[in-house]
Amino acid sequence: MSINRKNILSSLILLSVSVFTIFFTSYFFIYLPMDMELKNETYNNHVIISEQKQAVVQHFIDRSIEGAKSLSNRMMILNAILDYKNDNMSFEELKEYTQSKYEDGFTILSNSVSASRVVDGRVVAEVNETLTPDEISLVQDIDEIQFDLLMDEQKNVLMRIISPIKKDGLIVGHDIMAFDMTPAVDEINDNKRDCKLLNVESSSALLDEGRIIEKNDGYSLLIKEKKVIFLTKNIFGTSKYSLSVEIPQDLLESKINALTLRSLLWSGFLVVASLGIGIWISFNNASCKIKIENQKSEYYQEKANRDALTNLYSRHFLEYAKSTFLADMTPLAVVMIDVNKFKNFNDTYGHLEGDKALISLASTFKKMVRGDDIVIRYGGDEFLFLLKYCDSPLCESIMKRVSDQVVEEFKGKDISIAYGYTITDDIDSLSSSIGEADKLMYENKRKMR
């Protein structure tokens, strides 16, 4: 019982230490560093892709602004305005001259939607657009190129550019143009990321509502509604507008989760392996202890079943033999043997020589019987043979050879044996068979006197 308790306690301690060690190592030295590193790499990758998309939009904007400037600087149309300013041309003549050439210049601009030219508060040319008086009045005081984002009835994003027409530093008119940004937005949108152009109010609201992960002078990286959002601080060279690039957080972190799951599985495997090793070590240790105890038990059982002097089985062995293998040895010859005149031998030669004689007799008995037969020192100078699968003729033959051999080995010392035997098939009646054989042995002993 004490061994089992010690084994259980040592097993629990070993398992607890193993689980804690593996968990601690896996969590703090594998899982957390890996998770942090993978998230940093994944978010940095999202930033790089978003900056590439920002560059695409910026290139589109720069190209549109350059297109607007090129239209405003077309010399033939500009010279016509100067002729009008110098009263060399009427306003109607200016309109007639400008319209066709303005249309020609407009058609070569990529993604252009509409355009109007205003001189002295009046429209001298227009393509796909009719300006209101309020719109015309708003452009009069603009002296640098400006742009704005609009949305048409089809929800397309438009960039509206107001480009002053200048000659020798003087403003002589304005061009108001609109460019369709849908191609640029379509180009940067993909199956994973949703890109939007935002005004300052929308981008500020996004920053207020989202959880910011990273922030610097160029962009902010934040999480809102389970989306990772890259938000530029400005685009078009102004803080009025921003580009947002959104991607679902679970999609962005899918690789992280897969690798983390793999890491956890490996950690789990290590835990299970550690537990298995711990259990194996523990139970192997217990098994070894039990084996040692069994060996000790077998040793002491063997010592108890053996006669200390002759190393033959003792009479204690009979109970064990009855409960195990004797039932498979029938018919069984039960032979009781007594050494004749052994008391006289002890008196003549001494007990030391008597012990040597008993040892020699035991050796002779073992040699003369078959390998599976059992020889027992029953007590003093009495011995018991249990001869397996043995009938009366075979028993007589064996015992005659044993008796003759004893006489031969102890020639001159007047030692012989008397024996009696019974044949039995009932192991349960072994005690009565021994008693009957003992009785027959004494009858034969009296006949030999």
C-alpha positions as MATLAB code, in Angstrom:
seq = 'MSINRKNILSSLILLSVSVFTIFFTSYFFIYLPMDMELKNETYNNHVIISEQKQAVVQHFIDRSIEGAKSLSNRMMILNAILDYKNDNMSFEELKEYTQSKYEDGFTILSNSVSASRVVDGRVVAEVNETLTPDEISLVQDIDEIQFDLLMDEQKNVLMRIISPIKKDGLIVGHDIMAFDMTPAVDEINDNKRDCKLLNVESSSALLDEGRIIEKNDGYSLLIKEKKVIFLTKNIFGTSKYSLSVEIPQDLLESKINALTLRSLLWSGFLVVASLGIGIWISFNNASCKIKIENQKSEYYQEKANRDALTNLYSRHFLEYAKSTFLADMTPLAVVMIDVNKFKNFNDTYGHLEGDKALISLASTFKKMVRGDDIVIRYGGDEFLFLLKYCDSPLCESIMKRVSDQVVEEFKGKDISIAYGYTITDDIDSLSSSIGEADKLMYENKRKMR';
ca = [
       0.000    0.000    0.000;
       2.812    2.418    0.894;
       4.548    1.710   -2.412;
       1.357    2.462   -4.362;
       0.867    5.726   -2.497;
       4.452    6.750   -3.127;
       4.097    5.856   -6.813;
       0.881    7.860   -7.157;
       2.393   10.847   -5.357;
       5.576   10.780   -7.430;
       3.475   10.419  -10.605;
       1.329   13.423   -9.713;
       4.370   15.538   -8.888;
       6.130   14.526  -12.094;
       3.041   15.160  -14.227;
       2.386   18.530  -12.586;
       5.969   19.671  -13.103;
       5.926   18.434  -16.714;
       2.647   20.182  -17.563;
       3.695   23.436  -15.923;
       7.124   23.421  -17.569;
       5.771   22.688  -21.041;
       2.936   25.212  -20.694;
       5.229   27.928  -19.346;
       7.853   27.328  -22.034;
       5.341   27.057  -24.875;
       3.319   30.113  -23.874;
       6.068   32.564  -22.955;
       8.910   31.425  -25.207;
       7.055   30.090  -28.268;
       3.458   31.305  -28.497;
       3.766   34.959  -27.379;
       6.951   35.812  -29.342;
       5.633   34.028  -32.433;
       2.224   35.699  -32.182;
       3.786   39.138  -31.736;
       6.282   38.665  -34.553;
       3.667   37.327  -36.959;
       1.253   40.159  -36.189;
       3.967   42.763  -36.706;
       4.968   41.215  -40.026;
       1.355   40.855  -41.162;
       0.423   44.426  -40.241;
       3.615   45.766  -41.822;
       2.746   43.870  -44.976;
      -0.709   45.496  -44.952;
       0.948   48.918  -44.585;
       3.283   48.234  -47.528;
       0.393   47.122  -49.757;
      -1.687   50.131  -48.661;
       1.168   52.535  -49.434;
       1.440   50.984  -52.891;
      -2.272   51.622  -53.407;
      -1.822   55.169  -52.151;
       0.931   55.673  -54.727;
      -1.448   54.509  -57.482;
      -4.091   57.049  -56.407;
      -1.525   59.809  -56.021;
      -0.192   59.099  -59.490;
      -3.729   59.331  -60.903;
      -4.263   62.654  -59.137;
      -0.932   64.076  -60.261;
      -1.666   63.040  -63.838;
      -5.119   64.670  -63.696;
      -3.672   67.916  -62.313;
      -1.030   67.943  -65.027;
      -3.798   67.393  -67.588;
      -5.752   70.332  -66.193;
      -2.664   72.549  -66.298;
      -1.887   71.526  -69.863;
      -5.402   72.493  -70.959;
      -5.131   75.838  -69.180;
      -1.772   76.546  -70.809;
      -2.676   75.780  -74.426;
      -1.164   78.798  -76.164;
      -3.623   79.179  -79.034;
      -6.578   79.469  -76.699;
      -4.591   81.593  -74.257;
      -3.628   84.034  -77.026;
      -7.286   84.351  -77.969;
      -8.069   85.417  -74.403;
      -5.291   88.006  -74.578;
      -6.732   89.335  -77.853;
     -10.085   89.637  -76.126;
      -8.494   91.399  -73.159;
      -6.803   93.830  -75.557;
     -10.125   94.487  -77.324;
      -8.910   92.809  -80.477;
     -11.713   90.253  -80.271;
     -15.275   90.374  -79.011;
     -16.536   87.988  -76.348;
     -18.746   86.203  -78.858;
     -15.793   85.798  -81.199;
     -13.772   84.445  -78.268;
     -16.479   81.887  -77.466;
     -16.764   80.766  -81.056;
     -13.000   80.449  -81.431;
     -12.451   78.733  -78.058;
     -15.244   76.115  -78.025;
     -13.960   73.797  -80.746;
     -10.336   74.013  -79.704;
     -11.318   73.558  -76.049;
     -13.197   70.396  -76.966;
     -10.156   69.116  -78.850;
      -7.937   69.701  -75.805;
     -10.504   68.109  -73.483;
     -10.756   64.873  -75.463;
      -7.062   64.060  -75.086;
      -7.266   64.164  -71.270;
      -7.567   60.745  -69.609;
     -10.665   60.102  -67.485;
     -11.978   63.647  -68.003;
     -15.722   64.017  -67.398;
     -16.474   67.707  -67.914;
     -14.773   71.053  -68.340;
     -15.686   74.746  -68.454;
     -13.649   77.899  -69.107;
     -14.603   81.140  -67.400;
     -13.282   84.564  -68.448;
     -14.439   87.758  -66.759;
     -17.207   85.890  -64.961;
     -18.657   84.434  -68.139;
     -18.386   80.963  -69.698;
     -16.509   80.998  -72.981;
     -16.403   77.197  -73.476;
     -17.883   74.125  -71.835;
     -17.957   70.364  -72.336;
     -20.567   68.171  -70.634;
     -21.211   70.801  -67.967;
     -23.279   73.899  -67.348;
     -22.057   76.116  -64.513;
     -24.465   78.016  -62.295;
     -23.906   81.724  -61.563;
     -22.908   80.833  -57.996;
     -20.299   78.369  -59.215;
     -18.936   80.970  -61.609;
     -18.645   83.599  -58.896;
     -16.786   81.206  -56.571;
     -13.860   80.718  -58.941;
     -13.082   84.413  -59.519;
     -10.806   84.835  -56.496;
      -8.864   81.544  -56.830;
      -5.243   82.204  -57.739;
      -3.749   78.708  -57.221;
      -4.868   75.347  -58.505;
      -7.429   73.712  -56.210;
      -9.332   70.449  -56.213;
     -12.194   68.816  -54.420;
     -13.887   65.415  -54.258;
     -17.462   65.026  -55.441;
     -19.837   62.144  -55.999;
     -22.125   62.051  -58.999;
     -25.610   60.565  -59.209;
     -24.160   57.123  -60.026;
     -22.035   57.245  -56.826;
     -18.844   57.639  -58.833;
     -16.068   59.598  -57.133;
     -15.082   62.693  -59.090;
     -12.157   65.010  -58.594;
     -12.981   68.609  -59.450;
     -10.034   70.821  -60.326;
     -10.059   74.619  -60.576;
      -7.033   75.732  -62.581;
      -6.218   79.465  -62.958;
      -5.192   80.563  -66.484;
      -2.150   82.789  -66.119;
      -0.107   84.994  -68.423;
       2.954   86.756  -67.083;
       1.700   86.193  -63.528;
      -1.712   87.684  -64.243;
      -4.885   85.596  -63.999;
      -6.914   85.933  -67.186;
      -9.451   83.143  -66.595;
     -10.195   79.806  -64.929;
     -10.752   76.229  -66.044;
     -13.146   74.062  -63.993;
     -12.669   70.362  -64.794;
     -13.929   67.079  -63.371;
     -12.079   63.751  -63.587;
     -13.569   60.334  -62.914;
     -11.561   58.588  -60.172;
     -13.453   55.309  -60.552;
     -10.650   53.667  -62.596;
      -8.129   54.498  -59.869;
     -10.415   53.239  -57.098;
     -11.211   50.084  -59.099;
      -7.515   49.485  -59.678;
      -6.610   49.602  -55.993;
      -9.618   47.621  -54.757;
      -9.229   43.847  -54.663;
     -11.026   40.835  -53.232;
      -9.475   41.382  -49.819;
      -9.088   45.131  -49.350;
     -11.688   47.887  -49.616;
     -10.251   51.305  -50.510;
     -12.069   54.600  -49.940;
     -11.324   58.297  -50.363;
     -12.414   60.177  -47.245;
     -12.796   63.828  -46.346;
     -11.381   65.247  -43.133;
     -14.615   64.731  -41.174;
     -14.875   61.044  -42.095;
     -11.208   60.337  -41.393;
     -11.395   62.151  -38.021;
     -14.453   60.122  -37.033;
     -12.637   56.954  -38.014;
      -9.663   57.861  -35.827;
     -11.942   58.707  -32.903;
     -13.904   55.450  -33.104;
     -11.101   53.004  -33.940;
      -8.394   51.491  -31.749;
      -5.070   52.801  -33.010;
      -2.293   50.208  -33.325;
       0.369   52.392  -34.928;
       0.611   56.096  -35.671;
       3.238   58.265  -37.348;
       3.507   61.358  -39.544;
       2.386   59.568  -42.697;
      -0.419   57.233  -41.651;
      -2.374   55.601  -38.850;
      -3.084   51.888  -38.465;
      -6.210   51.111  -36.478;
      -8.853   48.485  -35.793;
     -12.571   49.190  -35.987;
     -15.475   46.749  -36.149;
     -13.101   43.804  -36.648;
     -11.391   45.521  -39.567;
      -7.759   46.582  -39.816;
      -7.666   50.019  -41.449;
      -4.721   51.849  -42.989;
      -5.497   55.591  -43.028;
      -3.231   58.154  -44.678;
      -2.805   61.505  -42.951;
      -3.261   63.277  -46.254;
      -3.405   62.715  -49.953;
      -3.173   65.084  -52.928;
      -0.661   67.021  -50.804;
      -3.414   68.328  -48.526;
      -4.826   67.271  -45.163;
      -8.390   67.687  -46.443;
      -8.530   64.148  -47.843;
      -7.335   60.713  -46.812;
      -7.187   57.242  -48.286;
      -8.420   54.339  -46.163;
      -7.569   50.712  -46.941;
      -9.676   48.223  -44.978;
      -9.269   44.472  -44.599;
     -11.199   42.108  -42.277;
      -9.102   41.365  -39.219;
      -9.798   37.632  -39.321;
      -8.732   37.493  -42.979;
      -5.553   39.449  -42.283;
      -4.710   37.272  -39.285;
      -5.761   33.968  -40.859;
      -2.143   32.955  -41.436;
      -1.283   34.022  -37.913;
      -4.108   31.895  -36.549;
      -3.030   28.939  -38.682;
       0.575   29.201  -37.535;
      -0.504   29.836  -33.955;
      -2.782   26.804  -34.108;
       0.121   24.782  -35.451;
       2.264   26.092  -32.613;
      -0.403   25.202  -30.070;
      -0.772   21.751  -31.600;
       2.960   21.236  -31.314;
       2.818   22.519  -27.750;
      -0.079   20.178  -27.072;
       1.903   17.362  -28.628;
       4.843   18.222  -26.398;
       2.546   18.288  -23.373;
       1.027   14.927  -24.306;
       4.470   13.519  -25.057;
       5.743   14.885  -21.768;
       2.777   13.409  -19.942;
       3.305   10.117  -21.720;
       6.979   10.111  -20.821;
       6.129   11.111  -17.272;
       3.536    8.372  -16.984;
       5.891    5.863  -18.569;
       8.727    6.832  -16.229;
       6.414    6.802  -13.247;
       4.823    3.459  -14.006;
       8.096    1.994  -15.145;
       9.512    3.084  -11.815;
       6.513    1.586  -10.052;
       6.787   -1.551  -12.156;
      10.453   -1.885  -11.265;
       9.659   -1.475   -7.600;
       6.831   -3.983   -7.827;
       9.095   -6.361   -9.727;
      11.752   -5.976   -7.058;
       9.161   -6.588   -4.367;
       7.876   -9.604   -6.278;
      11.403  -10.880   -6.659;
      11.937  -10.397   -2.956;
       8.646  -12.131   -2.265;
       9.565  -14.961   -4.615;
      12.994  -15.160   -3.004;
      11.570  -15.397    0.478;
       8.865  -17.787   -0.724;
      11.559  -19.911   -2.316;
      13.588  -19.758    0.892;
      10.523  -20.836    2.868;
       9.855  -23.706    0.444;
      13.442  -24.936    0.491;
      15.165  -27.049    3.091;
      18.135  -25.074    4.395;
      20.445  -28.099    4.650;
      19.790  -30.097    1.479;
      18.241  -27.345   -0.717;
      15.416  -29.780   -1.489;
      11.836  -28.622   -1.249;
      10.485  -28.557    2.298;
       7.091  -29.857    3.372;
       5.791  -26.239    3.222;
       6.062  -26.558   -0.535;
       3.266  -29.137   -0.619;
       0.442  -26.621   -0.178;
       1.775  -24.449   -3.004;
       2.239  -27.479   -5.264;
      -1.293  -28.728   -4.543;
      -2.830  -25.388   -5.538;
      -0.815  -25.005   -8.744;
       0.612  -27.814  -10.849;
       0.156  -31.177   -9.107;
      -3.320  -31.650  -10.588;
      -1.726  -31.852  -14.048;
       0.721  -34.597  -12.978;
      -1.680  -37.476  -12.286;
      -1.474  -40.369  -11.947;
       0.905  -39.366   -9.183;
       3.105  -41.761   -7.221;
       3.441  -40.627   -3.594;
       6.576  -42.226   -2.097;
       7.677  -41.918    1.549;
      11.353  -42.747    2.239;
      13.185  -43.255    5.518;
      16.941  -43.730    5.987;
      17.611  -46.954    7.838;
      19.798  -46.864   10.972;
      20.480  -43.137   10.524;
      20.459  -42.559   14.306;
      23.257  -45.121   14.655;
      25.148  -43.304   11.878;
      24.890  -39.995   13.759;
      25.967  -41.636   17.002;
      28.942  -43.271   15.284;
      30.185  -40.504   13.002;
      28.683  -37.389   14.589;
      25.971  -34.972   13.484;
      28.281  -33.081   11.117;
      28.886  -36.257    9.129;
      25.174  -36.982    9.421;
      24.387  -33.635    7.768;
      26.870  -34.417    5.003;
      25.205  -37.778    4.502;
      21.783  -36.113    4.172;
      23.172  -33.655    1.613;
      24.701  -36.542   -0.341;
      21.427  -38.486   -0.198;
      19.526  -35.440   -1.465;
      21.901  -35.138   -4.413;
      21.512  -38.845   -5.192;
      17.724  -38.642   -5.052;
      17.684  -35.668   -7.465;
      19.919  -37.498   -9.920;
      17.968  -40.726   -9.871;
      14.462  -39.347  -10.468;
      13.181  -37.649  -13.617;
      13.569  -33.927  -14.191;
       9.944  -32.983  -13.438;
       9.630  -35.233  -10.392;
       9.605  -33.562   -6.984;
      11.889  -34.506   -4.086;
      10.995  -33.146   -0.641;
      12.816  -33.414    2.671;
       9.800  -34.220    4.779;
      11.601  -34.021    8.107;
      14.728  -35.414    9.800;
      15.812  -38.407    7.726;
      12.451  -38.764    5.948;
      11.973  -37.819    2.294;
       8.936  -37.601    0.015;
       8.920  -38.276   -3.722;
       6.100  -37.049   -5.963;
       6.549  -38.884   -9.255;
       4.363  -37.585  -12.093;
       2.490  -39.781  -14.582;
       3.666  -42.785  -12.654;
       1.929  -46.139  -12.119;
       3.002  -48.973   -9.780;
       5.416  -50.833  -12.133;
       7.195  -47.595  -13.064;
       7.359  -46.524   -9.433;
       8.844  -49.894   -8.413;
      11.447  -49.583  -11.166;
      12.470  -46.061  -10.151;
      12.639  -46.831   -6.438;
      14.697  -50.012   -6.959;
      17.302  -47.997   -8.871;
      17.287  -45.305   -6.163;
      17.682  -47.888   -3.399;
      20.524  -49.691   -5.184;
      22.329  -46.399   -5.844;
      22.132  -45.396   -2.158;
      23.616  -48.725   -1.075;
      26.371  -48.326   -3.668;
      27.283  -44.772   -2.631;
      27.262  -45.496    1.101;
      29.016  -48.860    0.913;
      30.729  -49.623    4.200;
      28.639  -47.122    6.171;
      25.568  -49.336    6.538;
      23.118  -46.758    5.066;
      20.069  -47.885    3.109;
      16.501  -46.704    2.602;
      13.034  -48.065    3.233;
      10.074  -46.788    1.224;
       6.365  -47.161    0.737;
       4.155  -45.653   -1.970;
       0.612  -45.154   -3.205;
      -0.734  -44.117   -6.618;
      -3.383  -41.387   -6.634;
      -5.446  -39.374   -9.114;
      -7.001  -37.168   -6.441;
      -4.720  -34.335   -5.393;
      -7.238  -33.181   -2.796;
      -6.576  -36.421   -0.893;
      -2.794  -35.944   -1.019;
      -2.498  -35.824    2.768;
      -4.196  -39.201    3.164;
      -2.030  -40.607    0.348;
       1.084  -39.427    2.195;
      -0.217  -41.039    5.382;
      -0.866  -44.322    3.583;
       2.581  -44.261    1.936;
       4.150  -43.517    5.324;
       2.355  -46.510    6.838;
       3.554  -48.810    4.035;
       7.081  -47.449    4.416;
       7.180  -48.404    8.108;
       5.834  -51.865    7.322;
       8.640  -52.375    4.805;
      11.126  -50.971    7.294;
      10.105  -53.598    9.875;
      10.473  -56.342    7.286;
      14.052  -55.210    6.568;
      15.206  -55.617   10.205;
];
